């Protein structure tokens, strides 16, 4: 066969070199994968997580606005219109909208770089 003419010492040395080469290649590939994962985590920490928080705040604000609007509509359905409650709830509704717009403008620093990076 192919290895018949080779001494046992050379066979052992060759096997060790082969195993060490495979281990070295696996180490390099693992290191490169770890670096890529680190880069992805940095992007998530810098852009994705703040955007997720911003989206959650938008959801909360929209749900609170929906509750206020439902309250206004419920007040309109009663036989005696309670204009004071309706006015108060409409003011709350508008205040939520203004607060949401201010929050979006403030958090725009997170939004623009993340959108540029994602496209």
Phi, psi and omega per residue, in radians:
X1 nan -2.979 -3.039
X2 -1.251 -0.634 -3.050
X3 -1.700 0.172 -3.089
X4 -1.159 -0.624 -3.057
X5 -1.516 0.036 -3.076
X6 -1.793 2.426 -3.139
X7 -1.235 2.797 -3.108
X8 -1.096 -0.616 3.120
X9 -1.104 -0.725 3.119
X10 -1.213 -0.610 3.091
X11 -1.122 -0.769 3.127
X12 -1.134 -0.768 3.122
X13 -1.086 -0.751 3.119
X14 -1.094 -0.730 3.105
X15 -1.110 -0.723 3.127
X16 -1.129 -0.755 3.127
X17 -1.107 -0.733 3.112
X18 -1.086 -0.803 3.127
X19 -1.134 -0.728 3.105
X20 -1.131 -0.651 3.101
X21 -1.131 -0.747 3.108
X22 -1.119 -0.758 3.120
X23 -1.093 -0.699 3.119
X24 -1.133 -0.752 3.128
X25 -1.096 -0.727 3.119
X26 -1.134 -0.683 3.118
X27 -1.101 -0.779 3.139
X28 -1.123 -0.787 3.125
X29 -1.108 -0.699 3.111
X30 -1.120 -0.703 3.116
X31 -1.106 -0.761 3.124
X32 -1.127 -0.717 3.093
X33 -1.121 -0.678 3.125
X34 -1.141 -0.683 3.087
X35 -1.118 -0.729 3.122
X36 -1.117 -0.733 3.102
X37 -1.110 -0.691 3.103
X38 -1.084 -0.743 3.107
X39 -1.100 -0.714 3.129
X40 -1.149 -0.685 3.109
X41 -1.155 -0.630 3.091
X42 -1.127 -0.721 3.102
X43 -1.108 -0.752 3.128
X44 -1.094 -0.768 -3.113
X45 -1.159 -0.590 -3.073
X46 -1.471 -0.617 -3.000
X47 -2.101 -0.890 -2.968
X48 -1.202 -0.794 -3.100
X49 -1.135 -0.805 3.056
X50 -1.073 -0.641 3.096
X51 -1.151 -0.694 3.090
X52 -1.090 -0.714 3.090
X53 -1.109 -0.727 3.116
X54 -1.099 -0.756 3.119
X55 -1.120 -0.683 3.097
X56 -1.103 -0.712 3.109
X57 -1.139 -0.674 3.090
X58 -1.103 -0.748 3.103
X59 -1.064 -0.776 3.136
X60 -1.061 -0.814 3.139
X61 -1.092 -0.728 -3.133
X62 -1.177 -0.635 3.087
X63 -1.174 -0.680 3.096
X64 -1.160 -0.671 3.064
X65 -1.120 -0.667 3.114
X66 -1.118 -0.694 3.088
X67 -1.078 -0.782 3.138
X68 -1.105 -0.755 -3.140
X69 -1.128 -0.690 3.070
X70 -1.079 -0.676 3.100
X71 -1.102 -0.733 3.113
X72 -1.106 -0.800 -3.134
X73 -1.120 -0.658 3.096
X74 -1.124 -0.678 3.101
X75 -1.146 -0.568 3.096
X76 -1.248 -0.447 -3.094
X77 -1.383 -0.303 -3.133
X78 -1.253 2.737 -3.127
X79 -1.185 -0.727 3.067
X80 -1.673 2.008 3.137
X81 -1.280 2.192 3.090
X82 -1.695 1.499 -3.037
X83 -1.116 -0.532 3.127
X84 -1.137 -0.803 3.118
X85 -1.140 -0.678 3.138
X86 -1.123 -0.812 3.120
X87 -1.062 -0.769 -3.139
X88 -1.074 -0.783 -3.134
X89 -1.196 -0.630 3.077
X90 -1.148 -0.668 3.061
X91 -1.095 -0.744 3.086
X92 -1.056 -0.744 3.141
X93 -1.037 -0.813 -3.139
X94 -1.177 -0.645 3.101
X95 -1.121 -0.695 3.086
X96 -1.078 -0.715 3.138
X97 -1.121 -0.776 3.124
X98 -1.122 -0.717 -3.141
X99 -1.136 -0.667 3.107
X100 -1.118 -0.742 3.133
X101 -1.125 -0.748 3.095
X102 -1.075 -0.722 -3.137
X103 -1.132 -0.711 3.112
X104 -1.128 -0.702 3.118
X105 -1.142 -0.670 3.138
X106 -1.192 -0.724 -3.103
X107 -1.487 0.109 3.136
X108 -1.099 -0.402 3.097
X109 -1.073 -0.588 3.088
X110 -1.377 -0.593 -2.980
X111 -1.230 -0.872 -3.051
X112 -1.076 -0.895 -3.141
X113 -1.087 -0.642 -3.133
X114 -1.182 -0.710 3.119
X115 -1.154 -0.700 3.113
X116 -1.111 -0.694 -3.104
X117 -1.264 -0.549 -3.077
X118 -1.401 -0.304 -3.134
X119 -1.681 nan nan
